[in-house]
Amino acid sequence: MAATQSHQSPLETCIEGCFDCLRDCENCATACLDSDMVQMMAQCIKLCRDCADTCNICARFMARNSDLHAQLCGVCAEACDRCAAECEKHDHDHCKRCAESCRRCAESCRQMAAAMA
């Protein structure tokens, strides 16, 4: 994926980052739901689901060049930061992957929001 990103516009890179984060958040939430410690992972599941939904709508608004996508990128960055902070508390591989993906997406969304401000 990194090889293709050099040929992508910042908008395309941000959209791809949102979809990657959506996938990793959904995978993390599903793994948490399937674990024996589902009650302990409730906050992680909640934040992963919030982040996944926010990434989805943000990517869709960017893809159609909505006038609201800069504001949504700011909200998406916040959702990603919150999810990453929670996932970083856990030692599961799926949480680590999710946190990394969230941090990348948050940074890309912050850059996109700043560029459109």
VOPA-647653 format. One record per residue: z, x, y of N, C-alpha, C, CB in turn. Coordinates in steps of 0.05 Angstrom, whole numbers. Glycine has a CB too. Example, Ala and Ser with C-alpha at 12.3 -4.5 7.8 and 13.67 -1.06 7.14 Angstrom:
! VOPA-647653
+--------+--------+--------+--------+--------+--------+--------+--------+--------+--------+--------+--------+
!    n_Z !    n_X !    n_Y !   ca_Z !   ca_X !   ca_Y !    c_Z !    c_X !    c_Y !   cb_Z !   cb_X !   cb_Y !
+--------+--------+--------+--------+--------+--------+--------+--------+--------+--------+--------+--------+
!    156 !    264 !   -114 !    156 !    246 !    -90 !    156 !    264 !    -66 !    181 !    226 !    -89 !
!    142 !    257 !    -45 !    143 !    273 !    -21 !    157 !    258 !      1 !    114 !    282 !    -12 !
+--------+--------+--------+--------+--------+--------+--------+--------+--------+--------+--------+--------+
END
This chain:
! VOPA-647653
+--------+--------+--------+--------+--------+--------+--------+--------+--------+--------+--------+--------+
!    n_Z !    n_X !    n_Y !   ca_Z !   ca_X !   ca_Y !    c_Z !    c_X !    c_Y !   cb_Z !   cb_X !   cb_Y !
+--------+--------+--------+--------+--------+--------+--------+--------+--------+--------+--------+--------+
!      0 !     16 !    -24 !      0 !      0 !      0 !      0 !     17 !     25 !     24 !    -18 !      0 !
!     15 !     39 !     26 !     16 !     55 !     49 !    -11 !     66 !     58 !     36 !     78 !     44 !
!    -28 !     72 !     38 !    -54 !     82 !     45 !    -71 !     62 !     60 !    -69 !     90 !     19 !
!    -68 !     36 !     54 !    -83 !     16 !     68 !    -72 !     10 !     95 !    -84 !     -9 !     51 !
!    -46 !     14 !     99 !    -34 !      8 !    124 !    -45 !     24 !    147 !     -4 !     12 !    123 !
!    -55 !     49 !    142 !    -65 !     65 !    164 !    -91 !     53 !    175 !    -71 !     93 !    154 !
!   -104 !     36 !    160 !   -129 !     23 !    169 !   -124 !     -5 !    179 !   -149 !     22 !    147 !
!    -99 !    -14 !    179 !    -92 !    -41 !    188 !    -83 !    -41 !    217 !    -71 !    -53 !    170 !
!    -87 !    -63 !    230 !    -77 !    -67 !    257 !    -46 !    -71 !    254 !    -90 !    -91 !    271 !
!    -32 !    -67 !    276 !     -3 !    -72 !    275 !      3 !   -101 !    267 !     10 !    -66 !    303 !
!    -13 !   -120 !    275 !     -9 !   -147 !    267 !    -12 !   -151 !    237 !    -29 !   -166 !    282 !
!    -33 !   -139 !    226 !    -37 !   -141 !    197 !    -14 !   -128 !    182 !    -64 !   -128 !    189 !
!     -5 !   -105 !    192 !     17 !    -91 !    179 !     42 !   -108 !    180 !     22 !    -64 !    193 !
!     47 !   -121 !    202 !     71 !   -138 !    205 !     69 !   -162 !    186 !     75 !   -147 !    234 !
!     46 !   -174 !    185 !     42 !   -197 !    166 !     47 !   -188 !    138 !     13 !   -209 !    169 !
!     36 !   -166 !    130 !     40 !   -156 !    103 !     69 !   -150 !     98 !     23 !   -130 !     98 !
!     83 !   -138 !    117 !    111 !   -132 !    115 !    128 !   -157 !    111 !    121 !   -117 !    139 !
!    120 !   -179 !    125 !    134 !   -204 !    122 !    131 !   -215 !     94 !    124 !   -225 !    143 !
!    106 !   -214 !     84 !    102 !   -224 !     57 !    115 !   -207 !     36 !     72 !   -226 !     51 !
!    116 !   -181 !     40 !    130 !   -163 !     21 !    160 !   -170 !     21 !    126 !   -133 !     29 !
!    171 !   -174 !     45 !    199 !   -181 !     48 !    205 !   -208 !     35 !    208 !   -180 !     77 !
!    188 !   -227 !     40 !    191 !   -253 !     28 !    194 !   -251 !     -3 !    167 !   -272 !     35 !
!    175 !   -235 !    -14 !    175 !   -231 !    -43 !    201 !   -218 !    -53 !    151 !   -214 !    -52 !
!    210 !   -197 !    -39 !    234 !   -183 !    -47 !    259 !   -200 !    -44 !    236 !   -157 !    -32 !
!    259 !   -216 !    -23 !    282 !   -234 !    -19 !    283 !   -255 !    -40 !    281 !   -247 !      9 !
!    260 !   -267 !    -47 !    260 !   -287 !    -69 !    268 !   -274 !    -95 !    231 !   -299 !    -71 !
!    259 !   -250 !   -101 !    266 !   -236 !   -126 !    296 !   -231 !   -126 !    251 !   -210 !   -129 !
!    307 !   -223 !   -104 !    336 !   -217 !   -102 !    352 !   -242 !   -106 !    343 !   -204 !    -75 !
!    345 !   -264 !    -92 !    359 !   -289 !    -95 !    358 !   -299 !   -124 !    348 !   -310 !    -76 !
!    335 !   -297 !   -136 !    332 !   -306 !   -164 !    350 !   -289 !   -183 !    303 !   -305 !   -173 !
!    349 !   -263 !   -179 !    366 !   -246 !   -196 !    396 !   -252 !   -192 !    360 !   -216 !   -189 !
!    404 !   -257 !   -167 !    432 !   -264 !   -162 !    439 !   -291 !   -175 !    437 !   -266 !   -131 !
!    421 !   -310 !   -174 !    426 !   -336 !   -187 !    428 !   -334 !   -217 !    404 !   -356 !   -180 !
!    414 !   -314 !   -228 !    414 !   -310 !   -257 !    437 !   -293 !   -267 !    388 !   -297 !   -266 !
!    453 !   -282 !   -248 !    475 !   -264 !   -256 !    500 !   -279 !   -264 !    481 !   -245 !   -232 !
!    518 !   -265 !   -277 !    543 !   -277 !   -284 !    562 !   -280 !   -260 !    557 !   -260 !   -306 !
!    555 !   -267 !   -238 !    573 !   -267 !   -215 !    560 !   -284 !   -192 !    577 !   -238 !   -205 !
!    548 !   -306 !   -199 !    533 !   -322 !   -179 !    551 !   -330 !   -156 !    521 !   -346 !   -193 !
!    576 !   -337 !   -161 !    594 !   -345 !   -140 !    599 !   -323 !   -120 !    621 !   -355 !   -151 !
!    602 !   -298 !   -131 !    607 !   -275 !   -113 !    582 !   -268 !    -97 !    615 !   -251 !   -130 !
!    559 !   -277 !   -106 !    533 !   -270 !    -93 !    523 !   -293 !    -75 !    512 !   -264 !   -114 !
!    540 !   -313 !    -70 !    531 !   -337 !    -55 !    520 !   -330 !    -28 !    554 !   -356 !    -52 !
!    534 !   -312 !    -13 !    525 !   -305 !     14 !    498 !   -290 !     12 !    546 !   -288 !     28 !
!    496 !   -273 !     -7 !    471 !   -257 !    -11 !    448 !   -277 !    -16 !    474 !   -237 !    -34 !
!    452 !   -296 !    -34 !    431 !   -315 !    -41 !    423 !   -331 !    -16 !    441 !   -335 !    -63 !
!    443 !   -340 !     -1 !    438 !   -356 !     23 !    421 !   -340 !     43 !    464 !   -365 !     36 !
!    429 !   -316 !     49 !    415 !   -299 !     68 !    387 !   -291 !     59 !    431 !   -274 !     75 !
!    384 !   -286 !     33 !    358 !   -280 !     22 !    339 !   -304 !     25 !    360 !   -273 !     -8 !
!    349 !   -328 !     20 !    333 !   -352 !     23 !    325 !   -356 !     52 !    347 !   -376 !     11 !
!    345 !   -353 !     70 !    339 !   -356 !     99 !    318 !   -335 !    107 !    364 !   -352 !    116 !
!    321 !   -311 !     99 !    302 !   -290 !    106 !    274 !   -295 !     95 !    313 !   -262 !     96 !
!    273 !   -303 !     70 !    247 !   -309 !     57 !    232 !   -331 !     73 !    251 !   -317 !     28 !
!    246 !   -352 !     79 !    234 !   -374 !     94 !    225 !   -365 !    122 !    253 !   -398 !     96 !
!    241 !   -349 !    135 !    235 !   -340 !    162 !    211 !   -321 !    161 !    259 !   -325 !    174 !
!    210 !   -303 !    141 !    187 !   -285 !    138 !    161 !   -301 !    133 !    191 !   -266 !    115 !
!    163 !   -322 !    117 !    140 !   -338 !    111 !    128 !   -351 !    136 !    147 !   -360 !     90 !
!    145 !   -365 !    151 !    136 !   -378 !    175 !    126 !   -358 !    196 !    158 !   -396 !    187 !
!    140 !   -336 !    198 !    132 !   -315 !    217 !    104 !   -305 !    211 !    152 !   -292 !    218 !
!     99 !   -298 !    186 !     73 !   -288 !    177 !     51 !   -309 !    182 !     73 !   -280 !    148 !
!     57 !   -333 !    176 !     37 !   -355 !    180 !     31 !   -358 !    210 !     47 !   -381 !    168 !
!     51 !   -357 !    227 !     46 !   -360 !    256 !     30 !   -336 !    266 !     72 !   -362 !    271 !
!     36 !   -312 !    256 !     20 !   -289 !    264 !     -9 !   -291 !    255 !     32 !   -263 !    254 !
!    -13 !   -300 !    230 !    -39 !   -302 !    219 !    -57 !   -321 !    235 !    -38 !   -311 !    190 !
!    -45 !   -342 !    246 !    -62 !   -360 !    262 !    -60 !   -355 !    292 !    -53 !   -389 !    256 !
!    -48 !   -332 !    299 !    -46 !   -323 !    326 !    -33 !   -344 !    345 !    -74 !   -316 !    337 !
!    -12 !   -355 !    335 !      3 !   -375 !    350 !     16 !   -362 !    374 !     25 !   -388 !    333 !
!     18 !   -377 !    396 !     31 !   -367 !    420 !     61 !   -363 !    416 !     27 !   -386 !    443 !
!     72 !   -374 !    394 !    100 !   -372 !    389 !    107 !   -349 !    370 !    110 !   -397 !    377 !
!     87 !   -333 !    361 !     94 !   -313 !    341 !    112 !   -291 !    351 !     68 !   -301 !    330 !
!    111 !   -284 !    376 !    129 !   -263 !    386 !    158 !   -272 !    384 !    122 !   -256 !    416 !
!    164 !   -297 !    391 !    191 !   -308 !    389 !    199 !   -309 !    360 !    193 !   -335 !    402 !
!    181 !   -317 !    343 !    188 !   -319 !    314 !    193 !   -291 !    303 !    166 !   -332 !    299 !
!    179 !   -271 !    313 !    183 !   -243 !    303 !    212 !   -235 !    310 !    163 !   -224 !    316 !
!    222 !   -243 !    333 !    249 !   -236 !    341 !    269 !   -249 !    322 !    255 !   -244 !    369 !
!    265 !   -275 !    316 !    282 !   -289 !    297 !    280 !   -277 !    269 !    274 !   -319 !    296 !
!    256 !   -270 !    261 !    252 !   -258 !    235 !    267 !   -231 !    233 !    222 !   -254 !    229 !
!    266 !   -215 !    254 !    280 !   -189 !    253 !    310 !   -194 !    250 !    274 !   -173 !    279 !
!    321 !   -214 !    263 !    349 !   -220 !    261 !    356 !   -229 !    233 !    357 !   -242 !    281 !
!    339 !   -247 !    221 !    344 !   -256 !    193 !    343 !   -232 !    174 !    324 !   -278 !    185 !
!    324 !   -215 !    178 !    321 !   -191 !    161 !    345 !   -173 !    163 !    296 !   -176 !    168 !
!    355 !   -168 !    188 !    378 !   -151 !    192 !    403 !   -163 !    178 !    384 !   -148 !    222 !
!    407 !   -189 !    180 !    430 !   -202 !    167 !    428 !   -200 !    137 !    432 !   -231 !    175 !
!    404 !   -204 !    126 !    400 !   -203 !     97 !    404 !   -174 !     87 !    372 !   -213 !     89 !
!    393 !   -155 !    102 !    396 !   -127 !     94 !    425 !   -119 !     94 !    380 !   -109 !    113 !
!    440 !   -127 !    115 !    469 !   -119 !    116 !    484 !   -130 !     92 !    481 !   -130 !    142 !
!    478 !   -154 !     84 !    491 !   -166 !     61 !    483 !   -152 !     35 !    486 !   -196 !     58 !
!    457 !   -148 !     31 !    447 !   -135 !      7 !    457 !   -107 !      4 !    417 !   -136 !      6 !
!    461 !    -93 !     26 !    471 !    -66 !     26 !    500 !    -64 !     15 !    469 !    -53 !     53 !
!    514 !    -86 !     14 !    541 !    -87 !      4 !    541 !    -86 !    -27 !    556 !   -112 !     14 !
!    519 !    -91 !    -39 !    517 !    -93 !    -68 !    502 !    -70 !    -81 !    504 !   -120 !    -76 !
!    509 !    -64 !   -105 !    497 !    -40 !   -119 !    474 !    -47 !   -138 !    519 !    -26 !   -134 !
!    465 !    -72 !   -138 !    444 !    -80 !   -156 !    417 !    -69 !   -145 !    442 !   -111 !   -158 !
!    399 !    -62 !   -164 !    373 !    -51 !   -156 !    358 !    -72 !   -139 !    357 !    -44 !   -181 !
!    359 !    -97 !   -147 !    345 !   -118 !   -132 !    355 !   -120 !   -104 !    346 !   -145 !   -147 !
!    381 !   -117 !   -100 !    393 !   -118 !    -73 !    384 !    -93 !    -57 !    424 !   -119 !    -75 !
!    383 !    -70 !    -69 !    374 !    -46 !    -55 !    345 !    -49 !    -46 !    377 !    -21 !    -73 !
!    328 !    -59 !    -64 !    299 !    -63 !    -57 !    297 !    -83 !    -34 !    283 !    -73 !    -82 !
!    312 !   -104 !    -36 !    312 !   -125 !    -16 !    320 !   -114 !     11 !    329 !   -149 !    -24 !
!    342 !    -99 !     12 !    352 !    -88 !     37 !    332 !    -69 !     49 !    378 !    -73 !     32 !
!    319 !    -53 !     33 !    298 !    -34 !     44 !    275 !    -50 !     55 !    289 !    -15 !     22 !
!    266 !    -70 !     41 !    244 !    -86 !     51 !    251 !   -101 !     76 !    236 !   -106 !     29 !
!    276 !   -111 !     77 !    285 !   -125 !    101 !    286 !   -106 !    125 !    313 !   -137 !     97 !
!    295 !    -82 !    121 !    297 !    -63 !    144 !    269 !    -56 !    154 !    311 !    -37 !    135 !
!    250 !    -52 !    136 !    222 !    -47 !    144 !    211 !    -70 !    160 !    204 !    -40 !    120 !
!    215 !    -94 !    149 !    204 !   -118 !    162 !    217 !   -123 !    189 !    209 !   -143 !    144 !
!    243 !   -119 !    191 !    256 !   -122 !    217 !    245 !   -104 !    238 !    287 !   -118 !    214 !
!    241 !    -79 !    231 !    230 !    -59 !    250 !    202 !    -67 !    258 !    229 !    -31 !    237 !
!    185 !    -75 !    240 !    158 !    -83 !    246 !    158 !   -108 !    264 !    142 !    -88 !    220 !
!    175 !   -127 !    258 !    177 !   -151 !    274 !    187 !   -146 !    302 !    194 !   -172 !    260 !
!    206 !   -128 !    304 !    216 !   -120 !    331 !    194 !   -108 !    347 !    240 !   -101 !    329 !
!    179 !    -90 !    335 !    156 !    -78 !    349 !    136 !    -98 !    358 !    143 !    -56 !    331 !
!    130 !   -117 !    340 !    111 !   -138 !    347 !    121 !   -156 !    369 !    105 !   -155 !    322 !
!    146 !   -163 !    368 !    158 !   -180 !    390 !    157 !   -165 !    416 !    187 !   -187 !    383 !
!    163 !   -139 !    416 !    163 !   -123 !    441 !    135 !   -121 !    452 !    175 !    -96 !    436 !
!    116 !   -117 !    434 !     88 !   -114 !    443 !     77 !   -140 !    456 !     70 !   -106 !    420 !
!     88 !   -162 !    448 !     78 !   -188 !    458 !     94 !   -198 !    482 !     78 !   -209 !    436 !
!    116 !   -184 !    488 !    133 !   -194 !    510 !    121 !   -189 !    537 !    160 !   -180 !    509 !
+--------+--------+--------+--------+--------+--------+--------+--------+--------+--------+--------+--------+
END
